[in-house]
Each structure stands twice: as structure tokens, then as C-alpha cells.
């Protein structure tokens, strides 16, 4: 059985003043690539993940979408995710 898992996490520091987006992708319980908005690009952890990271980092449309996700995904949903 092969498993693919993707997760995105928004971390809020002092409300929406400082927001961090961390996206992780796993295959068979092994994290192979991660995007961290504080770092600003994808980082690969396996040979396949490094290849994917290079490809995604070289695409300006994908990178602009990830940079904008801090506002469109995290800040936009702040009131939904906080008590």
C-alpha cells in the first residue's frame, strides 16, 4: 500500500502580525519536500524531493502562489481557526 500525504500549517505569532506557512509532503511516511514561508522556497529531503524542489523553485508562478498563500490561505482564515 502506497500512501501520499500533504499538510499545510499556519502559525500565528501575535495575531496576524507575524504569520508563517509550512507545507509538507510525505510519501510512505517519509517527508520528501517542504515549503516554509520564512525560508521562501521548497527544500527537498530525498533525491526525488530535491528534484521536485528544484522544479517548483524554478517556476515563478508556483513560487508567487506559495508566497501569496500566507495572505490568501493563512491570514484569510485567521478568524476561522482561532477561538
PDB file with SEQRES, HELIX, SHEET and CRYST1 records, atoms N, CA, C and O in Angstrom:
SEQRES   1 A   83  UNK UNK UNK UNK UNK UNK UNK UNK UNK UNK UNK UNK UNK          
SEQRES   2 A   83  UNK UNK UNK UNK UNK UNK UNK UNK UNK UNK UNK UNK UNK          
SEQRES   3 A   83  UNK UNK UNK UNK UNK UNK UNK UNK UNK UNK UNK UNK UNK          
SEQRES   4 A   83  UNK UNK UNK UNK UNK UNK UNK UNK UNK UNK UNK UNK UNK          
SEQRES   5 A   83  UNK UNK UNK UNK UNK UNK UNK UNK UNK UNK UNK UNK UNK          
SEQRES   6 A   83  UNK UNK UNK UNK UNK UNK UNK UNK UNK UNK UNK UNK UNK          
SEQRES   7 A   83  UNK UNK UNK UNK UNK                                          
HELIX    1 AA1 UNK A   47  UNK A   58  1                                  12    
HELIX    2 AA2 UNK A   60  UNK A   69  1                                  10    
HELIX    3 AA3 UNK A   70  UNK A   74  3                                   5    
HELIX    4 AA4 UNK A   75  UNK A   77  5                                   3    
HELIX    5 AA5 UNK A   78  UNK A   81  1                                   4    
SHEET    1 AA1 4 UNK A   4  UNK A  13  0                                        
SHEET    2 AA1 4 UNK A  18  UNK A  27 -1                                        
SHEET    3 AA1 4 UNK A  30  UNK A  36 -1                                        
SHEET    4 AA1 4 UNK A  41  UNK A  44 -1                                        
CRYST1    1.000    1.000    1.000  90.00  90.00  90.00 P 1           1          
ATOM      1  N   UNK A   1       0.851  -1.173   0.000  1.00  0.00           N  
ATOM      2  CA  UNK A   1       0.000   0.000   0.000  1.00  0.00           C  
ATOM      3  C   UNK A   1       0.898   1.238   0.000  1.00  0.00           C  
ATOM      4  O   UNK A   1       1.771   1.384   0.855  1.00  0.00           O  
ATOM      5  N   UNK A   2       0.673   2.116  -0.961  1.00  0.00           N  
ATOM      6  CA  UNK A   2       1.425   3.360  -1.050  1.00  0.00           C  
ATOM      7  C   UNK A   2       0.552   4.494  -0.532  1.00  0.00           C  
ATOM      8  O   UNK A   2      -0.645   4.552  -0.811  1.00  0.00           O  
ATOM      9  N   UNK A   3       1.163   5.383   0.218  1.00  0.00           N  
ATOM     10  CA  UNK A   3       0.418   6.486   0.806  1.00  0.00           C  
ATOM     11  C   UNK A   3       1.069   7.811   0.450  1.00  0.00           C  
ATOM     12  O   UNK A   3       2.290   7.953   0.510  1.00  0.00           O  
ATOM     13  N   UNK A   4       0.235   8.783   0.075  1.00  0.00           N  
ATOM     14  CA  UNK A   4       0.670  10.157  -0.161  1.00  0.00           C  
ATOM     15  C   UNK A   4      -0.067  11.033   0.834  1.00  0.00           C  
ATOM     16  O   UNK A   4      -1.278  10.893   1.004  1.00  0.00           O  
ATOM     17  N   UNK A   5       0.649  11.937   1.496  1.00  0.00           N  
ATOM     18  CA  UNK A   5       0.038  12.798   2.488  1.00  0.00           C  
ATOM     19  C   UNK A   5       0.596  14.203   2.321  1.00  0.00           C  
ATOM     20  O   UNK A   5       1.805  14.385   2.172  1.00  0.00           O  
ATOM     21  N   UNK A   6      -0.282  15.189   2.345  1.00  0.00           N  
ATOM     22  CA  UNK A   6       0.101  16.592   2.206  1.00  0.00           C  
ATOM     23  C   UNK A   6      -0.531  17.357   3.358  1.00  0.00           C  
ATOM     24  O   UNK A   6      -1.698  17.136   3.680  1.00  0.00           O  
ATOM     25  N   UNK A   7       0.213  18.240   3.971  1.00  0.00           N  
ATOM     26  CA  UNK A   7      -0.324  19.042   5.057  1.00  0.00           C  
ATOM     27  C   UNK A   7       0.188  20.473   4.946  1.00  0.00           C  
ATOM     28  O   UNK A   7       1.322  20.717   4.533  1.00  0.00           O  
ATOM     29  N   UNK A   8      -0.664  21.400   5.321  1.00  0.00           N  
ATOM     30  CA  UNK A   8      -0.284  22.817   5.376  1.00  0.00           C  
ATOM     31  C   UNK A   8      -0.660  23.332   6.743  1.00  0.00           C  
ATOM     32  O   UNK A   8      -1.748  23.057   7.248  1.00  0.00           O  
ATOM     33  N   UNK A   9       0.244  24.079   7.337  1.00  0.00           N  
ATOM     34  CA  UNK A   9       0.047  24.567   8.695  1.00  0.00           C  
ATOM     35  C   UNK A   9       0.344  26.058   8.743  1.00  0.00           C  
ATOM     36  O   UNK A   9       1.385  26.508   8.264  1.00  0.00           O  
ATOM     37  N   UNK A  10      -0.568  26.814   9.317  1.00  0.00           N  
ATOM     38  CA  UNK A  10      -0.363  28.247   9.522  1.00  0.00           C  
ATOM     39  C   UNK A  10       0.009  28.475  10.978  1.00  0.00           C  
ATOM     40  O   UNK A  10      -0.674  27.988  11.879  1.00  0.00           O  
ATOM     41  N   UNK A  11       1.072  29.200  11.208  1.00  0.00           N  
ATOM     42  CA  UNK A  11       1.500  29.531  12.564  1.00  0.00           C  
ATOM     43  C   UNK A  11       1.368  31.031  12.740  1.00  0.00           C  
ATOM     44  O   UNK A  11       1.949  31.810  11.984  1.00  0.00           O  
ATOM     45  N   UNK A  12       0.597  31.432  13.749  1.00  0.00           N  
ATOM     46  CA  UNK A  12       0.327  32.842  14.004  1.00  0.00           C  
ATOM     47  C   UNK A  12       1.071  33.282  15.255  1.00  0.00           C  
ATOM     48  O   UNK A  12       0.938  32.672  16.316  1.00  0.00           O  
ATOM     49  N   UNK A  13       1.850  34.338  15.124  1.00  0.00           N  
ATOM     50  CA  UNK A  13       2.565  34.913  16.247  1.00  0.00           C  
ATOM     51  C   UNK A  13       2.057  36.338  16.409  1.00  0.00           C  
ATOM     52  O   UNK A  13       2.190  37.156  15.500  1.00  0.00           O  
ATOM     53  N   UNK A  14       1.479  36.633  17.561  1.00  0.00           N  
ATOM     54  CA  UNK A  14       0.932  37.961  17.834  1.00  0.00           C  
ATOM     55  C   UNK A  14      -0.180  38.307  16.838  1.00  0.00           C  
ATOM     56  O   UNK A  14      -0.125  39.319  16.139  1.00  0.00           O  
ATOM     57  N   UNK A  15      -1.179  37.442  16.799  1.00  0.00           N  
ATOM     58  CA  UNK A  15      -2.284  37.657  15.865  1.00  0.00           C  
ATOM     59  C   UNK A  15      -1.828  37.426  14.441  1.00  0.00           C  
ATOM     60  O   UNK A  15      -1.175  36.428  14.139  1.00  0.00           O  
ATOM     61  N   UNK A  16      -2.175  38.357  13.569  1.00  0.00           N  
ATOM     62  CA  UNK A  16      -1.760  38.225  12.170  1.00  0.00           C  
ATOM     63  C   UNK A  16      -0.539  39.080  11.853  1.00  0.00           C  
ATOM     64  O   UNK A  16      -0.199  39.286  10.688  1.00  0.00           O  
ATOM     65  N   UNK A  17       0.115  39.575  12.898  1.00  0.00           N  
ATOM     66  CA  UNK A  17       1.305  40.410  12.674  1.00  0.00           C  
ATOM     67  C   UNK A  17       2.439  39.610  12.051  1.00  0.00           C  
ATOM     68  O   UNK A  17       3.089  40.073  11.115  1.00  0.00           O  
ATOM     69  N   UNK A  18       2.675  38.417  12.565  1.00  0.00           N  
ATOM     70  CA  UNK A  18       3.712  37.531  12.038  1.00  0.00           C  
ATOM     71  C   UNK A  18       3.057  36.191  11.733  1.00  0.00           C  
ATOM     72  O   UNK A  18       2.586  35.505  12.640  1.00  0.00           O  
ATOM     73  N   UNK A  19       3.027  35.817  10.459  1.00  0.00           N  
ATOM     74  CA  UNK A  19       2.367  34.591  10.024  1.00  0.00           C  
ATOM     75  C   UNK A  19       3.375  33.747   9.256  1.00  0.00           C  
ATOM     76  O   UNK A  19       4.145  34.259   8.443  1.00  0.00           O  
ATOM     77  N   UNK A  20       3.356  32.459   9.525  1.00  0.00           N  
ATOM     78  CA  UNK A  20       4.268  31.525   8.867  1.00  0.00           C  
ATOM     79  C   UNK A  20       3.456  30.369   8.293  1.00  0.00           C  
ATOM     80  O   UNK A  20       2.595  29.810   8.973  1.00  0.00           O  
ATOM     81  N   UNK A  21       3.730  30.014   7.048  1.00  0.00           N  
ATOM     82  CA  UNK A  21       3.090  28.876   6.388  1.00  0.00           C  
ATOM     83  C   UNK A  21       4.129  27.779   6.210  1.00  0.00           C  
ATOM     84  O   UNK A  21       5.215  28.019   5.681  1.00  0.00           O  
ATOM     85  N   UNK A  22       3.790  26.576   6.654  1.00  0.00           N  
ATOM     86  CA  UNK A  22       4.660  25.418   6.478  1.00  0.00           C  
ATOM     87  C   UNK A  22       3.847  24.344   5.773  1.00  0.00           C  
ATOM     88  O   UNK A  22       2.828  23.885   6.288  1.00  0.00           O  
ATOM     89  N   UNK A  23       4.306  23.948   4.592  1.00  0.00           N  
ATOM     90  CA  UNK A  23       3.645  22.902   3.812  1.00  0.00           C  
ATOM     91  C   UNK A  23       4.596  21.723   3.709  1.00  0.00           C  
ATOM     92  O   UNK A  23       5.763  21.885   3.354  1.00  0.00           O  
ATOM     93  N   UNK A  24       4.092  20.535   4.020  1.00  0.00           N  
ATOM     94  CA  UNK A  24       4.916  19.328   3.998  1.00  0.00           C  
ATOM     95  C   UNK A  24       4.254  18.271   3.121  1.00  0.00           C  
ATOM     96  O   UNK A  24       3.029  18.151   3.099  1.00  0.00           O  
ATOM     97  N   UNK A  25       5.064  17.512   2.406  1.00  0.00           N  
ATOM     98  CA  UNK A  25       4.559  16.419   1.576  1.00  0.00           C  
ATOM     99  C   UNK A  25       5.297  15.134   1.947  1.00  0.00           C  
ATOM    100  O   UNK A  25       6.521  15.108   2.077  1.00  0.00           O  
ATOM    101  N   UNK A  26       4.511  14.073   2.112  1.00  0.00           N  
ATOM    102  CA  UNK A  26       5.036  12.779   2.547  1.00  0.00           C  
ATOM    103  C   UNK A  26       4.654  11.705   1.541  1.00  0.00           C  
ATOM    104  O   UNK A  26       3.592  11.762   0.921  1.00  0.00           O  
ATOM    105  N   UNK A  27       5.524  10.739   1.390  1.00  0.00           N  
ATOM    106  CA  UNK A  27       5.220   9.541   0.606  1.00  0.00           C  
ATOM    107  C   UNK A  27       5.695   8.351   1.420  1.00  0.00           C  
ATOM    108  O   UNK A  27       6.872   8.259   1.769  1.00  0.00           O  
ATOM    109  N   UNK A  28       4.771   7.435   1.722  1.00  0.00           N  
ATOM    110  CA  UNK A  28       5.069   6.264   2.572  1.00  0.00           C  
ATOM    111  C   UNK A  28       5.717   6.684   3.892  1.00  0.00           C  
ATOM    112  O   UNK A  28       6.735   6.131   4.310  1.00  0.00           O  
ATOM    113  N   UNK A  29       5.107   7.667   4.529  1.00  0.00           N  
ATOM    114  CA  UNK A  29       5.511   8.173   5.855  1.00  0.00           C  
ATOM    115  C   UNK A  29       6.859   8.885   5.861  1.00  0.00           C  
ATOM    116  O   UNK A  29       7.374   9.205   6.932  1.00  0.00           O  
ATOM    117  N   UNK A  30       7.428   9.135   4.719  1.00  0.00           N  
ATOM    118  CA  UNK A  30       8.721   9.813   4.631  1.00  0.00           C  
ATOM    119  C   UNK A  30       8.506  11.207   4.030  1.00  0.00           C  
ATOM    120  O   UNK A  30       8.006  11.344   2.914  1.00  0.00           O  
ATOM    121  N   UNK A  31       8.890  12.227   4.786  1.00  0.00           N  
ATOM    122  CA  UNK A  31       8.768  13.587   4.259  1.00  0.00           C  
ATOM    123  C   UNK A  31       9.819  13.777   3.173  1.00  0.00           C  
ATOM    124  O   UNK A  31      11.015  13.599   3.401  1.00  0.00           O  
ATOM    125  N   UNK A  32       9.338  14.144   1.979  1.00  0.00           N  
ATOM    126  CA  UNK A  32      10.292  14.285   0.879  1.00  0.00           C  
ATOM    127  C   UNK A  32      10.501  15.723   0.455  1.00  0.00           C  
ATOM    128  O   UNK A  32      11.522  16.031  -0.160  1.00  0.00           O  
ATOM    129  N   UNK A  33       9.568  16.618   0.761  1.00  0.00           N  
ATOM    130  CA  UNK A  33       9.753  18.021   0.410  1.00  0.00           C  
ATOM    131  C   UNK A  33       8.943  18.888   1.368  1.00  0.00           C  
ATOM    132  O   UNK A  33       7.926  18.452   1.908  1.00  0.00           O  
ATOM    133  N   UNK A  34       9.407  20.125   1.572  1.00  0.00           N  
ATOM    134  CA  UNK A  34       8.745  21.049   2.483  1.00  0.00           C  
ATOM    135  C   UNK A  34       8.886  22.472   1.950  1.00  0.00           C  
ATOM    136  O   UNK A  34       9.915  22.835   1.379  1.00  0.00           O  
ATOM    137  N   UNK A  35       7.840  23.268   2.144  1.00  0.00           N  
ATOM    138  CA  UNK A  35       7.898  24.700   1.865  1.00  0.00           C  
ATOM    139  C   UNK A  35       7.690  25.432   3.179  1.00  0.00           C  
ATOM    140  O   UNK A  35       6.744  25.145   3.913  1.00  0.00           O  
ATOM    141  N   UNK A  36       8.567  26.370   3.475  1.00  0.00           N  
ATOM    142  CA  UNK A  36       8.472  27.202   4.673  1.00  0.00           C  
ATOM    143  C   UNK A  36       8.501  28.650   4.210  1.00  0.00           C  
ATOM    144  O   UNK A  36       9.456  29.069   3.556  1.00  0.00           O  
ATOM    145  N   UNK A  37       7.462  29.424   4.541  1.00  0.00           N  
ATOM    146  CA  UNK A  37       7.399  30.802   4.066  1.00  0.00           C  
ATOM    147  C   UNK A  37       8.515  31.656   4.660  1.00  0.00           C  
ATOM    148  O   UNK A  37       8.903  32.654   4.053  1.00  0.00           O  
ATOM    149  N   UNK A  38       9.046  31.289   5.839  1.00  0.00           N  
ATOM    150  CA  UNK A  38      10.182  32.035   6.394  1.00  0.00           C  
ATOM    151  C   UNK A  38      11.446  31.809   5.571  1.00  0.00           C  
ATOM    152  O   UNK A  38      12.268  32.715   5.436  1.00  0.00           O  
ATOM    153  N   UNK A  39      11.605  30.612   5.023  1.00  0.00           N  
ATOM    154  CA  UNK A  39      12.756  30.306   4.165  1.00  0.00           C  
ATOM    155  C   UNK A  39      12.515  30.870   2.767  1.00  0.00           C  
ATOM    156  O   UNK A  39      13.427  31.416   2.145  1.00  0.00           O  
ATOM    157  N   UNK A  40      11.265  30.734   2.271  1.00  0.00           N  
ATOM    158  CA  UNK A  40      10.898  31.330   0.994  1.00  0.00           C  
ATOM    159  C   UNK A  40      11.046  30.430  -0.213  1.00  0.00           C  
ATOM    160  O   UNK A  40      10.889  30.890  -1.344  1.00  0.00           O  
ATOM    161  N   UNK A  41      11.346  29.158  -0.002  1.00  0.00           N  
ATOM    162  CA  UNK A  41      11.445  28.222  -1.115  1.00  0.00           C  
ATOM    163  C   UNK A  41      11.256  26.795  -0.603  1.00  0.00           C  
ATOM    164  O   UNK A  41      11.243  26.542   0.601  1.00  0.00           O  
ATOM    165  N   UNK A  42      11.108  25.868  -1.559  1.00  0.00           N  
ATOM    166  CA  UNK A  42      10.965  24.455  -1.226  1.00  0.00           C  
ATOM    167  C   UNK A  42      12.327  23.868  -0.891  1.00  0.00           C  
ATOM    168  O   UNK A  42      13.348  24.269  -1.451  1.00  0.00           O  
ATOM    169  N   UNK A  43      12.326  22.906   0.038  1.00  0.00           N  
ATOM    170  CA  UNK A  43      13.536  22.185   0.415  1.00  0.00           C  
ATOM    171  C   UNK A  43      13.242  20.693   0.280  1.00  0.00           C  
ATOM    172  O   UNK A  43      12.247  20.200   0.810  1.00  0.00           O  
ATOM    173  N   UNK A  44      14.110  19.982  -0.428  1.00  0.00           N  
ATOM    174  CA  UNK A  44      13.943  18.544  -0.617  1.00  0.00           C  
ATOM    175  C   UNK A  44      14.734  17.759   0.405  1.00  0.00           C  
ATOM    176  O   UNK A  44      15.827  18.163   0.801  1.00  0.00           O  
ATOM    177  N   UNK A  45      14.171  16.614   0.840  1.00  0.00           N  
ATOM    178  CA  UNK A  45      14.825  15.775   1.838  1.00  0.00           C  
ATOM    179  C   UNK A  45      15.212  14.402   1.300  1.00  0.00           C  
ATOM    180  O   UNK A  45      15.911  13.647   1.976  1.00  0.00           O  
ATOM    181  N   UNK A  46      14.769  14.077   0.102  1.00  0.00           N  
ATOM    182  CA  UNK A  46      15.126  12.819  -0.559  1.00  0.00           C  
ATOM    183  C   UNK A  46      15.573  13.183  -1.976  1.00  0.00           C  
ATOM    184  O   UNK A  46      15.369  14.319  -2.404  1.00  0.00           O  
ATOM    185  N   UNK A  47      16.172  12.257  -2.707  1.00  0.00           N  
ATOM    186  CA  UNK A  47      16.542  12.577  -4.090  1.00  0.00           C  
ATOM    187  C   UNK A  47      15.339  13.042  -4.924  1.00  0.00           C  
ATOM    188  O   UNK A  47      15.445  14.005  -5.683  1.00  0.00           O  
ATOM    189  N   UNK A  48      14.201  12.358  -4.782  1.00  0.00           N  
ATOM    190  CA  UNK A  48      13.003  12.782  -5.505  1.00  0.00           C  
ATOM    191  C   UNK A  48      12.533  14.153  -5.014  1.00  0.00           C  
ATOM    192  O   UNK A  48      12.138  14.998  -5.817  1.00  0.00           O  
ATOM    193  N   UNK A  49      12.576  14.375  -3.697  1.00  0.00           N  
ATOM    194  CA  UNK A  49      12.170  15.659  -3.131  1.00  0.00           C  
ATOM    195  C   UNK A  49      13.059  16.802  -3.585  1.00  0.00           C  
ATOM    196  O   UNK A  49      12.575  17.909  -3.820  1.00  0.00           O  
ATOM    197  N   UNK A  50      14.350  16.548  -3.710  1.00  0.00           N  
ATOM    198  CA  UNK A  50      15.268  17.579  -4.196  1.00  0.00           C  
ATOM    199  C   UNK A  50      14.956  17.939  -5.647  1.00  0.00           C  
ATOM    200  O   UNK A  50      15.025  19.105  -6.035  1.00  0.00           O  
ATOM    201  N   UNK A  51      14.614  16.929  -6.438  1.00  0.00           N  
ATOM    202  CA  UNK A  51      14.254  17.176  -7.834  1.00  0.00           C  
ATOM    203  C   UNK A  51      12.970  17.994  -7.920  1.00  0.00           C  
ATOM    204  O   UNK A  51      12.894  18.946  -8.697  1.00  0.00           O  
ATOM    205  N   UNK A  52      11.960  17.630  -7.128  1.00  0.00           N  
ATOM    206  CA  UNK A  52      10.710  18.376  -7.094  1.00  0.00           C  
ATOM    207  C   UNK A  52      10.947  19.804  -6.614  1.00  0.00           C  
ATOM    208  O   UNK A  52      10.400  20.746  -7.186  1.00  0.00           O  
ATOM    209  N   UNK A  53      11.756  19.974  -5.573  1.00  0.00           N  
ATOM    210  CA  UNK A  53      12.045  21.308  -5.032  1.00  0.00           C  
ATOM    211  C   UNK A  53      12.714  22.186  -6.087  1.00  0.00           C  
ATOM    212  O   UNK A  53      12.350  23.352  -6.236  1.00  0.00           O  
ATOM    213  N   UNK A  54      13.681  21.646  -6.817  1.00  0.00           N  
ATOM    214  CA  UNK A  54      14.338  22.423  -7.867  1.00  0.00           C  
ATOM    215  C   UNK A  54      13.331  22.863  -8.931  1.00  0.00           C  
ATOM    216  O   UNK A  54      13.341  24.011  -9.377  1.00  0.00           O  
ATOM    217  N   UNK A  55      12.464  21.933  -9.327  1.00  0.00           N  
ATOM    218  CA  UNK A  55      11.464  22.243 -10.346  1.00  0.00           C  
ATOM    219  C   UNK A  55      10.501  23.328  -9.854  1.00  0.00           C  
ATOM    220  O   UNK A  55      10.274  24.317 -10.551  1.00  0.00           O  
ATOM    221  N   UNK A  56       9.934  23.147  -8.653  1.00  0.00           N  
ATOM    222  CA  UNK A  56       8.973  24.120  -8.130  1.00  0.00           C  
ATOM    223  C   UNK A  56       9.630  25.468  -7.854  1.00  0.00           C  
ATOM    224  O   UNK A  56       9.024  26.509  -8.109  1.00  0.00           O  
ATOM    225  N   UNK A  57      10.855  25.467  -7.338  1.00  0.00           N  
ATOM    226  CA  UNK A  57      11.552  26.725  -7.061  1.00  0.00           C  
ATOM    227  C   UNK A  57      11.883  27.498  -8.336  1.00  0.00           C  
ATOM    228  O   UNK A  57      12.009  28.722  -8.304  1.00  0.00           O  
ATOM    229  N   UNK A  58      12.025  26.790  -9.454  1.00  0.00           N  
ATOM    230  CA  UNK A  58      12.371  27.462 -10.713  1.00  0.00           C  
ATOM    231  C   UNK A  58      11.148  27.998 -11.452  1.00  0.00           C  
ATOM    232  O   UNK A  58      11.291  28.718 -12.440  1.00  0.00           O  
ATOM    233  N   UNK A  59       9.958  27.658 -10.989  1.00  0.00           N  
ATOM    234  CA  UNK A  59       8.732  28.113 -11.641  1.00  0.00           C  
ATOM    235  C   UNK A  59       8.203  29.359 -10.930  1.00  0.00           C  
ATOM    236  O   UNK A  59       7.739  29.260  -9.794  1.00  0.00           O  
ATOM    237  N   UNK A  60       8.262  30.539 -11.576  1.00  0.00           N  
ATOM    238  CA  UNK A  60       7.842  31.782 -10.900  1.00  0.00           C  
ATOM    239  C   UNK A  60       6.357  31.801 -10.539  1.00  0.00           C  
ATOM    240  O   UNK A  60       5.974  32.457  -9.570  1.00  0.00           O  
ATOM    241  N   UNK A  61       5.519  31.100 -11.292  1.00  0.00           N  
ATOM    242  CA  UNK A  61       4.082  31.071 -10.987  1.00  0.00           C  
ATOM    243  C   UNK A  61       3.838  30.296  -9.687  1.00  0.00           C  
ATOM    244  O   UNK A  61       3.075  30.743  -8.831  1.00  0.00           O  
ATOM    245  N   UNK A  62       4.475  29.159  -9.546  1.00  0.00           N  
ATOM    246  CA  UNK A  62       4.325  28.360  -8.325  1.00  0.00           C  
ATOM    247  C   UNK A  62       4.855  29.132  -7.123  1.00  0.00           C  
ATOM    248  O   UNK A  62       4.219  29.154  -6.069  1.00  0.00           O  
ATOM    249  N   UNK A  63       6.010  29.763  -7.277  1.00  0.00           N  
ATOM    250  CA  UNK A  63       6.597  30.485  -6.146  1.00  0.00           C  
ATOM    251  C   UNK A  63       5.750  31.692  -5.742  1.00  0.00           C  
ATOM    252  O   UNK A  63       5.599  31.968  -4.552  1.00  0.00           O  
ATOM    253  N   UNK A  64       5.205  32.402  -6.704  1.00  0.00           N  
ATOM    254  CA  UNK A  64       4.336  33.538  -6.382  1.00  0.00           C  
ATOM    255  C   UNK A  64       3.080  33.057  -5.664  1.00  0.00           C  
ATOM    256  O   UNK A  64       2.609  33.707  -4.730  1.00  0.00           O  
ATOM    257  N   UNK A  65       2.538  31.926  -6.094  1.00  0.00           N  
ATOM    258  CA  UNK A  65       1.361  31.354  -5.444  1.00  0.00           C  
ATOM    259  C   UNK A  65       1.668  30.975  -4.000  1.00  0.00           C  
ATOM    260  O   UNK A  65       0.854  31.233  -3.113  1.00  0.00           O  
ATOM    261  N   UNK A  66       2.808  30.377  -3.750  1.00  0.00           N  
ATOM    262  CA  UNK A  66       3.187  29.989  -2.383  1.00  0.00           C  
ATOM    263  C   UNK A  66       3.421  31.217  -1.506  1.00  0.00           C  
ATOM    264  O   UNK A  66       3.025  31.233  -0.340  1.00  0.00           O  
ATOM    265  N   UNK A  67       4.056  32.233  -2.056  1.00  0.00           N  
ATOM    266  CA  UNK A  67       4.285  33.458  -1.278  1.00  0.00           C  
ATOM    267  C   UNK A  67       2.970  34.147  -0.945  1.00  0.00           C  
ATOM    268  O   UNK A  67       2.810  34.687   0.150  1.00  0.00           O  
ATOM    269  N   UNK A  68       2.030  34.130  -1.880  1.00  0.00           N  
ATOM    270  CA  UNK A  68       0.729  34.760  -1.661  1.00  0.00           C  
ATOM    271  C   UNK A  68      -0.138  33.947  -0.703  1.00  0.00           C  
ATOM    272  O   UNK A  68      -1.063  34.495  -0.105  1.00  0.00           O  
ATOM    273  N   UNK A  69       0.141  32.655  -0.546  1.00  0.00           N  
ATOM    274  CA  UNK A  69      -0.678  31.795   0.308  1.00  0.00           C  
ATOM    275  C   UNK A  69      -0.663  32.234   1.766  1.00  0.00           C  
ATOM    276  O   UNK A  69      -1.608  31.951   2.502  1.00  0.00           O  
ATOM    277  N   UNK A  70       0.382  32.913   2.191  1.00  0.00           N  
ATOM    278  CA  UNK A  70       0.413  33.429   3.564  1.00  0.00           C  
ATOM    279  C   UNK A  70      -0.776  34.361   3.784  1.00  0.00           C  
ATOM    280  O   UNK A  70      -1.409  34.322   4.839  1.00  0.00           O  
ATOM    281  N   UNK A  71      -1.079  35.196   2.797  1.00  0.00           N  
ATOM    282  CA  UNK A  71      -2.224  36.095   2.910  1.00  0.00           C  
ATOM    283  C   UNK A  71      -3.532  35.421   2.524  1.00  0.00           C  
ATOM    284  O   UNK A  71      -4.525  35.534   3.242  1.00  0.00           O  
ATOM    285  N   UNK A  72      -3.540  34.716   1.387  1.00  0.00           N  
ATOM    286  CA  UNK A  72      -4.799  34.169   0.867  1.00  0.00           C  
ATOM    287  C   UNK A  72      -5.279  32.951   1.643  1.00  0.00           C  
ATOM    288  O   UNK A  72      -6.485  32.713   1.712  1.00  0.00           O  
ATOM    289  N   UNK A  73      -4.385  32.182   2.221  1.00  0.00           N  
ATOM    290  CA  UNK A  73      -4.768  30.978   2.951  1.00  0.00           C  
ATOM    291  C   UNK A  73      -4.733  31.211   4.460  1.00  0.00           C  
ATOM    292  O   UNK A  73      -5.714  30.926   5.147  1.00  0.00           O  
ATOM    293  N   UNK A  74      -3.627  31.722   4.981  1.00  0.00           N  
ATOM    294  CA  UNK A  74      -3.469  31.849   6.432  1.00  0.00           C  
ATOM    295  C   UNK A  74      -4.218  33.061   6.999  1.00  0.00           C  
ATOM    296  O   UNK A  74      -5.132  32.908   7.808  1.00  0.00           O  
ATOM    297  N   UNK A  75      -3.830  34.240   6.577  1.00  0.00           N  
ATOM    298  CA  UNK A  75      -4.472  35.437   7.135  1.00  0.00           C  
ATOM    299  C   UNK A  75      -5.968  35.478   6.843  1.00  0.00           C  
ATOM    300  O   UNK A  75      -6.757  35.933   7.671  1.00  0.00           O  
ATOM    301  N   UNK A  76      -6.350  35.003   5.668  1.00  0.00           N  
ATOM    302  CA  UNK A  76      -7.763  35.000   5.282  1.00  0.00           C  
ATOM    303  C   UNK A  76      -8.590  34.117   6.235  1.00  0.00           C  
ATOM    304  O   UNK A  76      -9.740  34.440   6.531  1.00  0.00           O  
ATOM    305  N   UNK A  77      -8.009  33.010   6.713  1.00  0.00           N  
ATOM    306  CA  UNK A  77      -8.731  32.081   7.570  1.00  0.00           C  
ATOM    307  C   UNK A  77      -8.401  32.235   9.052  1.00  0.00           C  
ATOM    308  O   UNK A  77      -8.747  31.364   9.850  1.00  0.00           O  
ATOM    309  N   UNK A  78      -7.747  33.312   9.428  1.00  0.00           N  
ATOM    310  CA  UNK A  78      -7.326  33.505  10.819  1.00  0.00           C  
ATOM    311  C   UNK A  78      -8.513  33.447  11.789  1.00  0.00           C  
ATOM    312  O   UNK A  78      -8.445  32.742  12.795  1.00  0.00           O  
ATOM    313  N   UNK A  79      -9.575  34.163  11.508  1.00  0.00           N  
ATOM    314  CA  UNK A  79     -10.718  34.216  12.417  1.00  0.00           C  
ATOM    315  C   UNK A  79     -11.452  32.877  12.487  1.00  0.00           C  
ATOM    316  O   UNK A  79     -12.094  32.579  13.494  1.00  0.00           O  
ATOM    317  N   UNK A  80     -11.365  32.081  11.446  1.00  0.00           N  
ATOM    318  CA  UNK A  80     -11.997  30.758  11.449  1.00  0.00           C  
ATOM    319  C   UNK A  80     -11.218  29.807  12.353  1.00  0.00           C  
ATOM    320  O   UNK A  80     -11.809  28.966  13.030  1.00  0.00           O  
ATOM    321  N   UNK A  81      -9.888  29.940  12.365  1.00  0.00           N  
ATOM    322  CA  UNK A  81      -9.044  28.978  13.072  1.00  0.00           C  
ATOM    323  C   UNK A  81      -8.746  29.367  14.517  1.00  0.00           C  
ATOM    324  O   UNK A  81      -8.159  28.568  15.248  1.00  0.00           O  
ATOM    325  N   UNK A  82      -9.127  30.556  14.949  1.00  0.00           N  
ATOM    326  CA  UNK A  82      -8.867  30.974  16.322  1.00  0.00           C  
ATOM    327  C   UNK A  82     -10.171  31.041  17.103  1.00  0.00           C  
ATOM    328  O   UNK A  82     -11.219  31.358  16.539  1.00  0.00           O  
ATOM    329  N   UNK A  83     -10.113  30.745  18.392  1.00  0.00           N  
ATOM    330  CA  UNK A  83     -11.340  30.793  19.201  1.00  0.00           C  
ATOM    331  C   UNK A  83     -11.836  32.213  19.425  1.00  0.00           C  
ATOM    332  O   UNK A  83     -12.856  32.414  20.085  1.00  0.00           O  
TER     333      UNK A  83                                                      
END                                                                             
